[in-house]
Amino acid sequence: MNLSNLPGHPHLAYRGNELFLEDVALSALAKQHGTPLYVYSKGAMLAALQSYQRGFSGRNTQICYAVKANSSLSVIQVFAQAGCGFDIVSGGEIERVLAAGGQADRIIFSGVGKTRSEMRRALDVGIGCFNVESEAELEVLNEVASAMGVRAPVSIRVNPNVDPKTHPYISTGLKSSKFGIPHEQVLPTYQRAAALNGLRVIGIDCHIGSQITQEAPYLEAVERMIDLVQAIEAVGIPIQHIDFGGGLGINYNGETPPDAEQLWKKLLAGLDARGFGQRRLMIEPGRSLVGNAGVCLSEVLYLKPGAQKNFCIIDAAMNDLPRPAMYQAYHQIVPLQSRSATPVTWDVVGPVCESGDWIGHDRALAVQAGDLLAVLSAGAFCMSMASNYNARGRASEVLVTGAQAHLIRQRETIADQMRQEKLL
Ligand SMILES: *Cc1c(COP(=O)(O)O)cnc(C)c1O
């Protein structure tokens, strides 16, 4: 086993045959807290944030962590303490941000289906901006704000029709997508918004997709956004901030996404060239801040060699780690304590009664029942998508910093799961 750091995972490394996250041996955490167990590195989260901060240094920017990537309270708290704002997509996420110490005026509210009660709550607490996704939503937000006697700060999410060249389920900036306002309707929509007394137009935003591994789609989106800002301002509607969304990818399986600092230096050069480099800029990164900061630890329950396939059955499943089943996603799987035995090819699967319940296909691993494994790149869109399918309780979570480990979520019990239910 390679004793050096794992590529793309600078806070994860073997020391001897033991896998460490920062200065904590992961097998010790698995033994103490049981499995499946999510473990996050605070250092890795802050390092990812700092790459963006360096890219933006000297500029008027707000980095808004996209909460849906990982909405655990302590994860939100780490970013709140580091000065981040938050991109949220539901009333539940507003409450999580506030409970974790986030500032309301640094919250931006995205999503195509905001309800009236979510709008009222967001206005009550004084969020920074509504990223409005349709004309119908604009009218409803105007009504809600007017009834409360306030003006809702709005940005309109535009669909720049840029192909992010990623998985179709996470492409959001194409014409066929449910997100945003089509390019050609942007101007009339801004004119309508500017005419409504319950609204205050402050910005423009886009978000073209997720797990983007090339810089070209961003360069294209920046140009199209500036074209739009110029057109909107030409009709007398000032745009205070431009929000470019999130979407930057991570290394799951050898991908080489641009580094955040380098990407933003390049995009800022483009903005400078067009005279927009000093405008207030916002971004909404999610995955790239937390994805490679987290691992999911799991125990090998059974080995089931077969004529066609060998199955390695582990105690984490699609309810804990939904990305393989949902997007055919790849997550690297490595042992917590490496063995010198010859690896065998296994399909690593969970206990859930679905053929879609796999974690990794055709993985070369030297394992025995009782061994502990780490599923890598599990910080984003894993715990936040976890469910109780098969009446499985959601995993517990630990956050490490240096040699310290903090339990940040207890394992969900059967009583927790049944609490809201009633027998006839
Ligand atoms: C999901 C989402 C993000 C974050 O995307 P990542 O790919 O995780 O960076 C940002 N903005 C909006 C509107 C989103 O829906």
The ligand as a Tripos MOL2 file, in Angstrom:
@<TRIPOS>MOLECULE
LIG
   15    15     1     0     0
SMALL
NO_CHARGES

@<TRIPOS>ATOM
      1 C1        -26.2640   22.8570   -5.6930 C.3       1 LIG1
      2 C2        -26.1040   24.3020   -5.8880 C.ar      1 LIG1
      3 C3        -24.8690   24.9050   -5.6300 C.ar      1 LIG1
      4 C4        -23.6430   24.1420   -5.2130 C.3       1 LIG1
      5 O1        -23.1560   23.3350   -6.2350 O.3       1 LIG1
      6 P1        -21.7880   22.5420   -6.0730 P.3       1 LIG1
      7 O2        -21.6660   21.7720   -7.3160 O.co2     1 LIG1
      8 O3        -21.9480   21.6910   -4.8730 O.co2     1 LIG1
      9 O4        -20.7060   23.5660   -5.8980 O.co2     1 LIG1
     10 C5        -24.7880   26.2770   -5.7830 C.ar      1 LIG1
     11 N1        -25.8580   27.0090   -6.1740 N.ar      1 LIG1
     12 C6        -27.0510   26.4480   -6.4430 C.ar      1 LIG1
     13 C7        -28.1730   27.3070   -6.8600 C.3       1 LIG1
     14 C8        -27.2080   25.0880   -6.3080 C.ar      1 LIG1
     15 O5        -28.3910   24.5310   -6.5820 O.3       1 LIG1
@<TRIPOS>BOND
     1     1     2 1
     2     2     3 ar
     3     2    14 ar
     4     3     4 1
     5     3    10 ar
     6     4     5 1
     7     5     6 1
     8     6     7 2
     9     6     8 1
    10     6     9 1
    11    10    11 ar
    12    11    12 ar
    13    12    13 1
    14    12    14 ar
    15    14    15 1
@<TRIPOS>SUBSTRUCTURE
     1 LIG1         1 GROUP 0 **** ****
